[in-house]
Amino acid sequence: MGGAPAALGSAYTAQANDAYAPVWNPAGLGFLHSLEFTGMHLSYIKPLHYEHAGLVIPLGKDPESDAGFGASVQYLGSGDLDARDENGNSVGSFTTAFAAYSLAYGQKIRENLSFGTTAKLITEKISDASASAYAADLGLLYKPDTRLSLGAVLANVGSNIKFVNESDPLPLAGRLGATYQVDPSFDISAEGVYRKTGLASGSLGLEWRYGEVLSFRGGYNTSHIKELGAMAGITAGMGLFLWGQEFSYAWVPVGDLGQTHYFSLVFRTRTTPAPERPRMKKSEGDFEDLKSNASEGHNLFDFLNDNDDEFKLN
């Protein structure tokens, strides 16, 4: 979900501190910089189409909030499909639809560590048959320094989804990811996913920014290559930034099934990241160090005392 995550090969769990956080990692809501809204359209395998809308809101008056709230709607639908009876005779048409409605909350539990959770209502409909289920995602986001981010998510913990008399479990999965800023214009991301079904996959994403206007992205995702071939793992895309707002495009091939094209927008009320908070550092002997440098000490105590003669350094 999202043009940027798709172009990066879905290696996004460790950097989702934005409008994509409710779906990718709710813990990212603890590191929000601004109110953001996103919308996406995916030209998927015909006749399917996929839509998404999301909103995230930082809580509190501080520009770099310690908590955030988010909401998201995902919809996968089809046009009219031919309906046939057991003998193959046409009996008209039908439609299918899948939707997920999410509410998320994230909170810093330390200056560089946040926790978040997403509650989801999932619905499916095939012709006149429908089903629903409830699920939750649990996430952590850890930033040991300004260049490295680590993320972990346990997704789709919930009830079975049942159509008529048949019940199936939700696609429970665990994700671990990391993002490292090599320099101010270049990031590298990696992610591993393990699903309850036993399928494991990995992904790698690269992003290079040209000034403050363009971003070029590429990635590789192994989750589909077993069935669709090695070329199906390649992803690519770009981002265009105007006045802090983002338009993203991603191209993701699906082997013999064709190609998919993602188009997404992200609107932000704050167009530059909030400055980092200063951190107090404890250091024993600071006063003695100050005394050892007479020039620095003299300048400081001149400021604190109107009369230079009242305070002299030994």
SULURRA-V393141 format. One record per residue. N is the residue number from 1. OMEGA is omega in radians with two decimals (999 if undefined). BURIAL is 1 if it has 24 or more other C-alpha atoms within 12 Angstrom, else 0. D_CENTER is the distance of its C-alpha to the mean C-alpha in whole Angstrom. Layout:
BEGIN
n = <N & N>
omega = <OMEGA & OMEGA>
burial = <BURIAL & BURIAL>
d_center = <D_CENTER & D_CENTER>
END
This chain:
BEGIN
n = <1 & 2 & 3 & 4 & 5 & 6 & 7 & 8 & 9 & 10 & 11 & 12 & 13 & 14 & 15 & 16 & 17 & 18 & 19 & 20 & 21 & 22 & 23 & 24 & 25 & 26 & 27 & 28 & 29 & 30 & 31 & 32 & 33 & 34 & 35 & 36 & 37 & 38 & 39 & 40 & 41 & 42 & 43 & 44 & 45 & 46 & 47 & 48 & 49 & 50 & 51 & 52 & 53 & 54 & 55 & 56 & 57 & 58 & 59 & 60 & 61 & 62 & 63 & 64 & 65 & 66 & 67 & 68 & 69 & 70 & 71 & 72 & 73 & 74 & 75 & 76 & 77 & 78 & 79 & 80 & 81 & 82 & 83 & 84 & 85 & 86 & 87 & 88 & 89 & 90 & 91 & 92 & 93 & 94 & 95 & 96 & 97 & 98 & 99 & 100 & 101 & 102 & 103 & 104 & 105 & 106 & 107 & 108 & 109 & 110 & 111 & 112 & 113 & 114 & 115 & 116 & 117 & 118 & 119 & 120 & 121 & 122 & 123 & 124 & 125 & 126 & 127 & 128 & 129 & 130 & 131 & 132 & 133 & 134 & 135 & 136 & 137 & 138 & 139 & 140 & 141 & 142 & 143 & 144 & 145 & 146 & 147 & 148 & 149 & 150 & 151 & 152 & 153 & 154 & 155 & 156 & 157 & 158 & 159 & 160 & 161 & 162 & 163 & 164 & 165 & 166 & 167 & 168 & 169 & 170 & 171 & 172 & 173 & 174 & 175 & 176 & 177 & 178 & 179 & 180 & 181 & 182 & 183 & 184 & 185 & 186 & 187 & 188 & 189 & 190 & 191 & 192 & 193 & 194 & 195 & 196 & 197 & 198 & 199 & 200 & 201 & 202 & 203 & 204 & 205 & 206 & 207 & 208 & 209 & 210 & 211 & 212 & 213 & 214 & 215 & 216 & 217 & 218 & 219 & 220 & 221 & 222 & 223 & 224 & 225 & 226 & 227 & 228 & 229 & 230 & 231 & 232 & 233 & 234 & 235 & 236 & 237 & 238 & 239 & 240 & 241 & 242 & 243 & 244 & 245 & 246 & 247 & 248 & 249 & 250 & 251 & 252 & 253 & 254 & 255 & 256 & 257 & 258 & 259 & 260 & 261 & 262 & 263 & 264 & 265 & 266 & 267 & 268 & 269 & 270 & 271 & 272 & 273 & 274 & 275 & 276 & 277 & 278 & 279 & 280 & 281 & 282 & 283 & 284 & 285 & 286 & 287 & 288 & 289 & 290 & 291 & 292 & 293 & 294 & 295 & 296 & 297 & 298 & 299 & 300 & 301 & 302 & 303 & 304 & 305 & 306 & 307 & 308 & 309 & 310 & 311 & 312 & 313 & 314>
omega = <3.14 & -3.13 & -3.14 & 3.10 & -3.13 & -3.14 & 3.14 & 3.13 & -3.11 & 3.04 & -2.97 & -3.06 & -3.06 & -3.13 & -3.07 & 3.06 & -3.04 & -3.09 & 3.13 & -3.06 & -3.12 & 3.13 & -3.03 & 3.12 & -3.09 & 3.11 & 3.11 & 3.10 & 3.07 & -3.12 & -3.13 & 3.07 & -3.07 & 2.97 & -3.12 & 3.06 & 3.12 & 3.04 & -3.08 & 2.97 & 3.11 & 2.99 & -2.99 & 3.12 & -3.10 & 0.14 & -3.05 & 3.02 & -3.05 & -3.14 & 3.10 & 3.00 & -3.13 & -3.14 & 3.08 & -3.05 & 3.03 & -3.13 & -3.13 & -3.08 & -3.12 & 3.11 & 3.04 & -3.01 & 3.08 & -3.10 & 3.12 & 3.14 & -3.13 & 3.07 & -3.07 & 3.04 & 3.07 & -3.10 & 3.06 & -3.08 & 3.11 & 2.93 & 3.12 & 3.08 & 3.13 & 3.07 & 3.14 & 3.11 & -3.07 & 3.11 & 3.12 & 3.13 & -3.13 & 3.11 & 3.11 & -3.10 & 3.09 & 3.10 & 3.06 & 3.12 & 3.05 & 3.10 & 3.05 & -3.13 & -2.98 & 2.95 & -3.03 & 3.08 & 3.08 & -3.05 & 3.01 & 3.04 & 2.94 & -3.10 & -3.07 & -3.09 & 3.13 & 3.12 & 3.13 & 3.10 & 3.09 & 3.04 & -3.02 & 2.90 & -3.09 & 3.13 & 3.07 & 3.14 & 3.04 & -3.06 & -3.12 & 3.10 & -3.11 & 3.13 & 3.11 & 3.12 & 3.08 & -3.11 & 3.10 & 2.97 & 3.09 & -3.07 & 3.02 & 3.05 & -3.06 & 3.13 & -3.11 & 3.02 & -3.02 & -3.06 & -3.04 & 3.04 & 3.11 & -3.11 & 3.09 & -3.11 & 2.93 & -2.97 & 3.03 & 2.99 & -3.08 & -3.05 & 3.03 & 3.05 & -2.95 & 3.00 & 3.12 & -3.10 & -3.10 & -3.09 & 3.14 & 3.10 & 3.05 & -3.10 & 3.12 & -3.10 & 3.03 & -3.11 & 3.03 & -3.10 & 3.10 & 3.06 & -3.13 & 3.11 & -3.13 & 3.00 & -3.05 & -3.09 & -3.02 & 3.09 & 3.00 & -3.10 & 3.09 & -3.08 & 3.03 & -3.11 & 3.03 & -3.09 & -3.14 & 3.11 & -3.13 & 3.14 & 3.06 & 3.14 & 3.10 & 3.13 & -3.13 & 3.13 & 3.11 & 3.10 & 3.09 & -3.10 & 3.08 & -3.07 & -3.14 & -3.03 & -3.04 & 3.07 & 3.12 & -3.03 & 3.06 & -3.13 & 3.08 & -3.08 & -3.06 & -2.99 & -3.07 & -2.96 & -3.13 & -3.12 & -2.97 & 3.13 & -3.03 & -3.10 & -3.14 & 3.12 & -3.08 & 3.05 & 3.14 & 3.11 & 3.13 & 3.08 & 3.09 & -3.07 & 3.10 & -3.11 & 3.11 & 3.12 & -2.98 & 2.93 & -3.11 & 3.06 & 3.08 & 3.07 & -3.11 & 3.12 & 3.10 & 3.05 & -3.11 & -3.13 & 3.10 & -3.10 & 3.08 & -3.09 & -3.14 & 3.03 & -3.11 & 3.10 & 3.02 & 3.09 & -3.10 & 3.06 & 3.07 & -2.99 & 3.08 & 3.14 & 3.08 & 3.12 & 3.12 & 3.10 & 3.04 & -3.14 & 3.13 & 3.11 & 3.12 & 3.13 & -3.13 & 3.08 & 3.14 & -3.11 & 3.12 & 3.09 & 3.14 & -3.14 & -3.10 & 3.09 & -2.98 & -3.09 & 3.12 & -3.13 & -3.12 & 3.13 & -3.11 & -3.06 & 2.96 & -3.14 & -3.07 & -3.05 & 3.13 & -3.09 & -3.10 & -3.04 & -3.08 & -3.10 & 3.12 & 3.11 & 3.08 & 999>
burial = <1 & 1 & 1 & 1 & 1 & 1 & 1 & 1 & 1 & 1 & 1 & 1 & 1 & 1 & 1 & 1 & 1 & 1 & 1 & 1 & 1 & 1 & 1 & 1 & 1 & 1 & 1 & 1 & 1 & 1 & 1 & 1 & 1 & 1 & 1 & 1 & 1 & 1 & 1 & 1 & 1 & 1 & 1 & 1 & 0 & 0 & 0 & 0 & 1 & 1 & 1 & 1 & 1 & 1 & 1 & 1 & 1 & 1 & 1 & 0 & 0 & 0 & 1 & 1 & 1 & 1 & 1 & 1 & 1 & 1 & 1 & 1 & 1 & 1 & 1 & 1 & 1 & 1 & 0 & 0 & 0 & 0 & 0 & 0 & 0 & 0 & 0 & 0 & 0 & 0 & 0 & 0 & 0 & 0 & 0 & 1 & 1 & 1 & 1 & 1 & 1 & 1 & 1 & 1 & 1 & 1 & 1 & 1 & 0 & 0 & 1 & 1 & 1 & 1 & 1 & 1 & 1 & 1 & 1 & 1 & 1 & 1 & 1 & 1 & 1 & 1 & 0 & 0 & 0 & 0 & 1 & 1 & 1 & 1 & 1 & 1 & 1 & 1 & 1 & 1 & 1 & 1 & 1 & 0 & 0 & 0 & 0 & 1 & 1 & 1 & 1 & 1 & 1 & 1 & 1 & 1 & 1 & 1 & 0 & 0 & 1 & 0 & 0 & 0 & 0 & 0 & 0 & 0 & 0 & 1 & 1 & 1 & 1 & 1 & 1 & 1 & 1 & 1 & 1 & 1 & 1 & 0 & 0 & 0 & 0 & 0 & 1 & 1 & 1 & 1 & 1 & 1 & 1 & 1 & 1 & 0 & 0 & 0 & 0 & 0 & 1 & 1 & 1 & 1 & 1 & 1 & 1 & 1 & 1 & 0 & 0 & 0 & 0 & 0 & 1 & 1 & 1 & 1 & 1 & 1 & 1 & 1 & 1 & 1 & 0 & 0 & 0 & 0 & 0 & 0 & 0 & 1 & 1 & 1 & 1 & 1 & 1 & 1 & 1 & 1 & 1 & 0 & 0 & 0 & 1 & 1 & 1 & 1 & 1 & 1 & 1 & 1 & 1 & 1 & 0 & 0 & 0 & 0 & 1 & 1 & 1 & 1 & 1 & 1 & 1 & 1 & 1 & 1 & 1 & 0 & 0 & 0 & 0 & 0 & 0 & 0 & 0 & 0 & 0 & 0 & 0 & 0 & 0 & 0 & 0 & 0 & 0 & 0 & 0 & 0 & 0 & 0 & 0 & 0 & 0 & 0 & 1 & 0 & 0 & 0 & 0 & 0 & 0 & 0 & 0 & 0 & 0 & 0 & 0 & 0 & 0 & 0 & 0 & 0>
d_center = <9 & 9 & 11 & 9 & 7 & 11 & 13 & 11 & 13 & 9 & 9 & 5 & 5 & 7 & 6 & 3 & 6 & 6 & 7 & 4 & 4 & 8 & 7 & 4 & 5 & 8 & 9 & 7 & 9 & 12 & 11 & 11 & 14 & 15 & 15 & 13 & 13 & 12 & 14 & 14 & 17 & 17 & 21 & 21 & 24 & 27 & 27 & 24 & 21 & 18 & 17 & 14 & 14 & 12 & 13 & 12 & 15 & 15 & 18 & 21 & 23 & 22 & 20 & 17 & 17 & 17 & 15 & 14 & 14 & 12 & 13 & 12 & 15 & 15 & 18 & 20 & 23 & 26 & 29 & 33 & 33 & 37 & 38 & 41 & 43 & 44 & 47 & 45 & 46 & 44 & 43 & 41 & 37 & 34 & 31 & 28 & 24 & 21 & 19 & 17 & 17 & 14 & 15 & 12 & 13 & 12 & 15 & 16 & 19 & 20 & 19 & 17 & 16 & 14 & 14 & 12 & 13 & 13 & 16 & 16 & 20 & 20 & 23 & 24 & 28 & 30 & 33 & 35 & 33 & 30 & 28 & 25 & 23 & 21 & 18 & 16 & 13 & 13 & 11 & 12 & 10 & 13 & 14 & 18 & 19 & 17 & 17 & 15 & 12 & 12 & 10 & 11 & 11 & 14 & 13 & 16 & 18 & 21 & 24 & 26 & 26 & 29 & 31 & 35 & 36 & 33 & 30 & 27 & 25 & 21 & 19 & 18 & 16 & 15 & 12 & 13 & 11 & 12 & 12 & 15 & 16 & 19 & 21 & 20 & 19 & 18 & 15 & 15 & 12 & 13 & 12 & 15 & 15 & 18 & 19 & 22 & 24 & 24 & 22 & 20 & 18 & 16 & 14 & 15 & 13 & 15 & 15 & 18 & 18 & 22 & 22 & 20 & 21 & 20 & 17 & 18 & 15 & 16 & 16 & 17 & 16 & 19 & 18 & 21 & 23 & 26 & 27 & 26 & 27 & 26 & 25 & 22 & 20 & 20 & 17 & 17 & 16 & 17 & 15 & 18 & 18 & 21 & 22 & 18 & 17 & 15 & 16 & 14 & 16 & 15 & 18 & 18 & 22 & 23 & 26 & 29 & 27 & 26 & 23 & 20 & 19 & 16 & 16 & 14 & 14 & 12 & 15 & 15 & 18 & 18 & 18 & 18 & 16 & 18 & 21 & 20 & 23 & 26 & 27 & 30 & 32 & 35 & 37 & 41 & 44 & 42 & 45 & 47 & 45 & 46 & 50 & 50 & 49 & 52 & 50 & 47 & 49 & 51 & 49 & 47 & 50 & 51 & 49 & 49 & 53 & 55 & 58 & 57 & 60 & 59 & 57 & 57 & 55 & 57>
END
